[in-house]
Amino acid sequence: MRENTLKQRLYAGKAAFGVICTFPSPPVVEMLGHLGFDWILLDNEHGSITVDTAEACIVAAELSGMAPIVRPVGNKAEIIAPFLDRGAWGVQVPHVNTADEARAAVDAVKYGPEGHRGIFSGGRPAGYGFRGATADYAREANRQTLVCLMLEEVEAIENLPDLVTVPGVDVYFIGSGDLSQSMGLTGQQTHPDVQQVMERGVKTITGAGRIAGCSCPDNLIPKFLGLGVQYFHGSVGRLLQQSSEAYLQKMRQAAADAGK
């Protein structure tokens, strides 16, 4: 199994910047890797990426030096395991609110004795079983695979003192969009009350010596970096919007100056 460069980066105390992709396009994924992103979130929850289409995107990410992480639609072993069998380097599990739900996510990702993922050593992560022992692959997979939990409701923030004690979790990611909705402030991620809850959550995570991630507007990333957050992602749509607006503004101004 490949060395998980994203886990290496995070446990070295460095920030990791990713991009979420909601549609299955291996060429786009490969381009994003060559552009320098540390990781990509292949979105099964809100996007059109499925088990059948994820594998080519995972290969494209690997080829371009980017860690492929999948966001499954739910926290169930039968949903999570197929993406791992197709080579995902980890999962970002949505709507985890309790320590029991956190343990269930870890249990779905890890082989025994750390979990109950069904053993399969004939797929891509295990080199199709052409070399090495199954037990060695299982141990390596447990070491390399990343588990990220998405904390998206006030309940999750209130339960963080218990959540951060769960072994096997690598990243605790506060999702500001759904968090704002759970507070009755849908879409108001920058609202002072939402920001206060996020800051409290981040301090609980980092105070326990665990790795924090969060979603936030780009202009707030420096603030959260200062609070110790390491794990961030933008989106393909936002990147297209920003670059397209900048390009068109420049070109239309050039056309106006030329009288065209």
Contacts in CASP RR format, 6 or more apart in sequence:
PFRMAT RR
TARGET T0000
AUTHOR 0000-0000-0000
METHOD contacts of the structure
MODEL  1
MRENTLKQRLYAGKAAFGVICTFPSPPVVEMLGHLGFDWILLDNEHGSIT
VDTAEACIVAAELSGMAPIVRPVGNKAEIIAPFLDRGAWGVQVPHVNTAD
EARAAVDAVKYGPEGHRGIFSGGRPAGYGFRGATADYAREANRQTLVCLM
LEEVEAIENLPDLVTVPGVDVYFIGSGDLSQSMGLTGQQTHPDVQQVMER
GVKTITGAGRIAGCSCPDNLIPKFLGLGVQYFHGSVGRLLQQSSEAYLQK
MRQAAADAGK
1 125 0 8 1.000
1 126 0 8 1.000
1 137 0 8 1.000
1 140 0 8 1.000
1 141 0 8 1.000
1 144 0 8 1.000
2 62 0 8 1.000
2 89 0 8 1.000
2 144 0 8 1.000
3 144 0 8 1.000
4 67 0 8 1.000
4 89 0 8 1.000
4 90 0 8 1.000
4 144 0 8 1.000
4 145 0 8 1.000
4 146 0 8 1.000
5 38 0 8 1.000
5 65 0 8 1.000
5 67 0 8 1.000
6 16 0 8 1.000
6 38 0 8 1.000
6 39 0 8 1.000
6 67 0 8 1.000
6 69 0 8 1.000
6 89 0 8 1.000
6 146 0 8 1.000
7 144 0 8 1.000
7 146 0 8 1.000
7 170 0 8 1.000
9 16 0 8 1.000
9 38 0 8 1.000
10 16 0 8 1.000
10 170 0 8 1.000
10 171 0 8 1.000
10 211 0 8 1.000
10 230 0 8 1.000
10 231 0 8 1.000
11 211 0 8 1.000
13 230 0 8 1.000
14 230 0 8 1.000
15 225 0 8 1.000
15 229 0 8 1.000
15 230 0 8 1.000
15 231 0 8 1.000
15 232 0 8 1.000
16 38 0 8 1.000
16 39 0 8 1.000
16 230 0 8 1.000
16 231 0 8 1.000
16 232 0 8 1.000
17 37 0 8 1.000
17 38 0 8 1.000
17 39 0 8 1.000
17 232 0 8 1.000
17 233 0 8 1.000
17 234 0 8 1.000
18 37 0 8 1.000
18 38 0 8 1.000
18 39 0 8 1.000
18 40 0 8 1.000
18 41 0 8 1.000
18 232 0 8 1.000
18 233 0 8 1.000
18 234 0 8 1.000
19 32 0 8 1.000
19 37 0 8 1.000
19 40 0 8 1.000
19 41 0 8 1.000
19 233 0 8 1.000
19 234 0 8 1.000
19 235 0 8 1.000
19 236 0 8 1.000
19 239 0 8 1.000
20 40 0 8 1.000
20 41 0 8 1.000
20 43 0 8 1.000
20 71 0 8 1.000
20 233 0 8 1.000
20 234 0 8 1.000
20 235 0 8 1.000
20 236 0 8 1.000
21 28 0 8 1.000
21 29 0 8 1.000
21 32 0 8 1.000
21 40 0 8 1.000
21 41 0 8 1.000
21 42 0 8 1.000
21 43 0 8 1.000
21 49 0 8 1.000
21 57 0 8 1.000
21 235 0 8 1.000
21 236 0 8 1.000
22 43 0 8 1.000
22 46 0 8 1.000
22 47 0 8 1.000
22 48 0 8 1.000
22 49 0 8 1.000
22 235 0 8 1.000
22 236 0 8 1.000
23 47 0 8 1.000
23 48 0 8 1.000
23 49 0 8 1.000
23 236 0 8 1.000
24 42 0 8 1.000
24 48 0 8 1.000
24 49 0 8 1.000
24 50 0 8 1.000
24 53 0 8 1.000
24 54 0 8 1.000
24 56 0 8 1.000
24 57 0 8 1.000
25 57 0 8 1.000
26 56 0 8 1.000
26 57 0 8 1.000
26 59 0 8 1.000
26 60 0 8 1.000
27 60 0 8 1.000
28 236 0 8 1.000
29 40 0 8 1.000
29 42 0 8 1.000
29 57 0 8 1.000
29 60 0 8 1.000
29 61 0 8 1.000
29 64 0 8 1.000
29 66 0 8 1.000
29 68 0 8 1.000
30 60 0 8 1.000
30 61 0 8 1.000
30 63 0 8 1.000
30 64 0 8 1.000
31 64 0 8 1.000
32 40 0 8 1.000
32 64 0 8 1.000
32 66 0 8 1.000
32 236 0 8 1.000
33 40 0 8 1.000
33 61 0 8 1.000
33 64 0 8 1.000
33 65 0 8 1.000
33 66 0 8 1.000
34 64 0 8 1.000
36 66 0 8 1.000
37 66 0 8 1.000
38 66 0 8 1.000
38 67 0 8 1.000
39 61 0 8 1.000
39 66 0 8 1.000
39 67 0 8 1.000
39 68 0 8 1.000
39 69 0 8 1.000
39 233 0 8 1.000
40 57 0 8 1.000
40 61 0 8 1.000
40 66 0 8 1.000
40 67 0 8 1.000
40 68 0 8 1.000
40 69 0 8 1.000
41 69 0 8 1.000
41 70 0 8 1.000
41 71 0 8 1.000
41 92 0 8 1.000
41 233 0 8 1.000
42 49 0 8 1.000
42 54 0 8 1.000
42 57 0 8 1.000
42 58 0 8 1.000
42 61 0 8 1.000
42 68 0 8 1.000
42 69 0 8 1.000
42 70 0 8 1.000
42 71 0 8 1.000
42 88 0 8 1.000
43 49 0 8 1.000
43 70 0 8 1.000
43 71 0 8 1.000
44 50 0 8 1.000
44 51 0 8 1.000
44 54 0 8 1.000
44 70 0 8 1.000
44 71 0 8 1.000
44 72 0 8 1.000
44 73 0 8 1.000
44 79 0 8 1.000
44 83 0 8 1.000
45 71 0 8 1.000
45 72 0 8 1.000
45 73 0 8 1.000
45 74 0 8 1.000
45 94 0 8 1.000
46 71 0 8 1.000
49 57 0 8 1.000
49 70 0 8 1.000
51 82 0 8 1.000
51 83 0 8 1.000
51 86 0 8 1.000
54 70 0 8 1.000
54 83 0 8 1.000
54 86 0 8 1.000
54 88 0 8 1.000
55 86 0 8 1.000
55 87 0 8 1.000
55 124 0 8 1.000
57 68 0 8 1.000
58 68 0 8 1.000
58 86 0 8 1.000
58 87 0 8 1.000
58 88 0 8 1.000
58 89 0 8 1.000
58 124 0 8 1.000
59 124 0 8 1.000
61 67 0 8 1.000
61 68 0 8 1.000
62 68 0 8 1.000
67 89 0 8 1.000
67 146 0 8 1.000
68 87 0 8 1.000
68 88 0 8 1.000
68 89 0 8 1.000
68 90 0 8 1.000
69 88 0 8 1.000
69 89 0 8 1.000
69 90 0 8 1.000
69 91 0 8 1.000
69 92 0 8 1.000
69 146 0 8 1.000
69 148 0 8 1.000
70 83 0 8 1.000
70 88 0 8 1.000
70 90 0 8 1.000
70 91 0 8 1.000
70 92 0 8 1.000
71 91 0 8 1.000
71 92 0 8 1.000
71 93 0 8 1.000
71 94 0 8 1.000
71 150 0 8 1.000
72 79 0 8 1.000
72 80 0 8 1.000
72 83 0 8 1.000
72 91 0 8 1.000
72 93 0 8 1.000
72 94 0 8 1.000
73 79 0 8 1.000
73 94 0 8 1.000
74 80 0 8 1.000
74 93 0 8 1.000
74 94 0 8 1.000
74 95 0 8 1.000
75 93 0 8 1.000
75 94 0 8 1.000
75 95 0 8 1.000
75 96 0 8 1.000
75 101 0 8 1.000
75 104 0 8 1.000
75 105 0 8 1.000
75 108 0 8 1.000
76 108 0 8 1.000
77 104 0 8 1.000
77 107 0 8 1.000
77 108 0 8 1.000
77 116 0 8 1.000
77 117 0 8 1.000
80 91 0 8 1.000
80 93 0 8 1.000
80 105 0 8 1.000
80 108 0 8 1.000
80 109 0 8 1.000
81 108 0 8 1.000
81 117 0 8 1.000
81 118 0 8 1.000
83 91 0 8 1.000
84 90 0 8 1.000
84 91 0 8 1.000
84 109 0 8 1.000
84 117 0 8 1.000
84 125 0 8 1.000
84 141 0 8 1.000
84 145 0 8 1.000
85 120 0 8 1.000
85 123 0 8 1.000
85 124 0 8 1.000
85 125 0 8 1.000
86 123 0 8 1.000
86 124 0 8 1.000
87 123 0 8 1.000
87 124 0 8 1.000
87 125 0 8 1.000
89 144 0 8 1.000
89 145 0 8 1.000
89 146 0 8 1.000
90 109 0 8 1.000
90 145 0 8 1.000
90 146 0 8 1.000
90 147 0 8 1.000
90 148 0 8 1.000
91 105 0 8 1.000
91 109 0 8 1.000
91 146 0 8 1.000
91 147 0 8 1.000
91 148 0 8 1.000
92 148 0 8 1.000
92 149 0 8 1.000
92 150 0 8 1.000
92 171 0 8 1.000
92 173 0 8 1.000
93 105 0 8 1.000
93 147 0 8 1.000
93 148 0 8 1.000
93 149 0 8 1.000
93 150 0 8 1.000
94 150 0 8 1.000
94 152 0 8 1.000
95 150 0 8 1.000
95 152 0 8 1.000
95 153 0 8 1.000
95 178 0 8 1.000
96 102 0 8 1.000
96 105 0 8 1.000
96 149 0 8 1.000
96 150 0 8 1.000
96 151 0 8 1.000
96 156 0 8 1.000
96 163 0 8 1.000
97 151 0 8 1.000
97 153 0 8 1.000
97 155 0 8 1.000
97 156 0 8 1.000
97 159 0 8 1.000
98 155 0 8 1.000
98 156 0 8 1.000
98 159 0 8 1.000
98 162 0 8 1.000
98 163 0 8 1.000
99 159 0 8 1.000
99 162 0 8 1.000
99 163 0 8 1.000
99 165 0 8 1.000
99 166 0 8 1.000
102 149 0 8 1.000
102 163 0 8 1.000
102 166 0 8 1.000
102 169 0 8 1.000
103 166 0 8 1.000
105 147 0 8 1.000
105 149 0 8 1.000
105 169 0 8 1.000
106 114 0 8 1.000
106 115 0 8 1.000
106 147 0 8 1.000
106 166 0 8 1.000
106 167 0 8 1.000
106 168 0 8 1.000
106 169 0 8 1.000
107 115 0 8 1.000
107 116 0 8 1.000
107 117 0 8 1.000
108 115 0 8 1.000
108 116 0 8 1.000
108 117 0 8 1.000
109 115 0 8 1.000
109 117 0 8 1.000
109 145 0 8 1.000
109 147 0 8 1.000
110 116 0 8 1.000
110 117 0 8 1.000
110 142 0 8 1.000
110 145 0 8 1.000
110 147 0 8 1.000
110 168 0 8 1.000
111 117 0 8 1.000
111 118 0 8 1.000
111 119 0 8 1.000
111 138 0 8 1.000
111 139 0 8 1.000
111 141 0 8 1.000
111 142 0 8 1.000
112 138 0 8 1.000
112 142 0 8 1.000
114 142 0 8 1.000
114 168 0 8 1.000
119 134 0 8 1.000
119 138 0 8 1.000
120 126 0 8 1.000
121 129 0 8 1.000
121 134 0 8 1.000
121 137 0 8 1.000
121 138 0 8 1.000
122 128 0 8 1.000
122 129 0 8 1.000
123 129 0 8 1.000
125 137 0 8 1.000
125 141 0 8 1.000
126 134 0 8 1.000
126 137 0 8 1.000
126 141 0 8 1.000
129 137 0 8 1.000
146 170 0 8 1.000
146 171 0 8 1.000
147 168 0 8 1.000
147 169 0 8 1.000
147 170 0 8 1.000
147 171 0 8 1.000
148 169 0 8 1.000
148 170 0 8 1.000
148 171 0 8 1.000
148 172 0 8 1.000
148 173 0 8 1.000
148 231 0 8 1.000
149 163 0 8 1.000
149 169 0 8 1.000
149 171 0 8 1.000
149 172 0 8 1.000
149 173 0 8 1.000
150 173 0 8 1.000
150 175 0 8 1.000
151 157 0 8 1.000
151 160 0 8 1.000
151 163 0 8 1.000
151 172 0 8 1.000
151 173 0 8 1.000
151 174 0 8 1.000
151 175 0 8 1.000
151 179 0 8 1.000
151 201 0 8 1.000
152 174 0 8 1.000
152 175 0 8 1.000
152 177 0 8 1.000
152 178 0 8 1.000
152 179 0 8 1.000
152 182 0 8 1.000
153 178 0 8 1.000
153 179 0 8 1.000
153 182 0 8 1.000
154 179 0 8 1.000
154 182 0 8 1.000
154 183 0 8 1.000
154 197 0 8 1.000
155 182 0 8 1.000
156 163 0 8 1.000
157 174 0 8 1.000
157 179 0 8 1.000
157 197 0 8 1.000
157 200 0 8 1.000
157 201 0 8 1.000
157 204 0 8 1.000
160 172 0 8 1.000
160 201 0 8 1.000
160 204 0 8 1.000
160 205 0 8 1.000
161 204 0 8 1.000
163 169 0 8 1.000
163 172 0 8 1.000
164 172 0 8 1.000
164 204 0 8 1.000
164 205 0 8 1.000
164 208 0 8 1.000
164 209 0 8 1.000
164 210 0 8 1.000
165 208 0 8 1.000
169 210 0 8 1.000
170 211 0 8 1.000
171 211 0 8 1.000
171 212 0 8 1.000
171 213 0 8 1.000
171 231 0 8 1.000
172 205 0 8 1.000
172 210 0 8 1.000
172 211 0 8 1.000
172 212 0 8 1.000
172 213 0 8 1.000
173 212 0 8 1.000
173 213 0 8 1.000
173 214 0 8 1.000
173 215 0 8 1.000
173 231 0 8 1.000
174 198 0 8 1.000
174 201 0 8 1.000
174 202 0 8 1.000
174 212 0 8 1.000
174 213 0 8 1.000
174 214 0 8 1.000
174 215 0 8 1.000
175 214 0 8 1.000
175 215 0 8 1.000
176 189 0 8 1.000
176 194 0 8 1.000
176 198 0 8 1.000
176 214 0 8 1.000
176 215 0 8 1.000
176 216 0 8 1.000
177 186 0 8 1.000
177 187 0 8 1.000
177 189 0 8 1.000
177 215 0 8 1.000
179 189 0 8 1.000
179 194 0 8 1.000
179 197 0 8 1.000
179 198 0 8 1.000
180 186 0 8 1.000
180 187 0 8 1.000
180 188 0 8 1.000
180 189 0 8 1.000
180 191 0 8 1.000
180 194 0 8 1.000
181 187 0 8 1.000
183 191 0 8 1.000
183 193 0 8 1.000
183 194 0 8 1.000
183 197 0 8 1.000
185 191 0 8 1.000
185 193 0 8 1.000
185 194 0 8 1.000
188 194 0 8 1.000
189 215 0 8 1.000
189 216 0 8 1.000
189 217 0 8 1.000
190 217 0 8 1.000
190 220 0 8 1.000
195 220 0 8 1.000
198 214 0 8 1.000
198 216 0 8 1.000
198 224 0 8 1.000
199 227 0 8 1.000
201 212 0 8 1.000
202 212 0 8 1.000
202 213 0 8 1.000
202 214 0 8 1.000
202 224 0 8 1.000
202 227 0 8 1.000
202 228 0 8 1.000
202 229 0 8 1.000
203 227 0 8 1.000
205 211 0 8 1.000
205 212 0 8 1.000
205 213 0 8 1.000
206 212 0 8 1.000
206 227 0 8 1.000
206 228 0 8 1.000
206 229 0 8 1.000
211 230 0 8 1.000
211 231 0 8 1.000
212 227 0 8 1.000
212 228 0 8 1.000
212 229 0 8 1.000
212 230 0 8 1.000
212 231 0 8 1.000
213 224 0 8 1.000
213 229 0 8 1.000
213 230 0 8 1.000
213 231 0 8 1.000
213 232 0 8 1.000
214 224 0 8 1.000
214 229 0 8 1.000
214 231 0 8 1.000
214 232 0 8 1.000
215 232 0 8 1.000
215 233 0 8 1.000
216 223 0 8 1.000
216 224 0 8 1.000
216 232 0 8 1.000
218 234 0 8 1.000
221 232 0 8 1.000
224 232 0 8 1.000
END
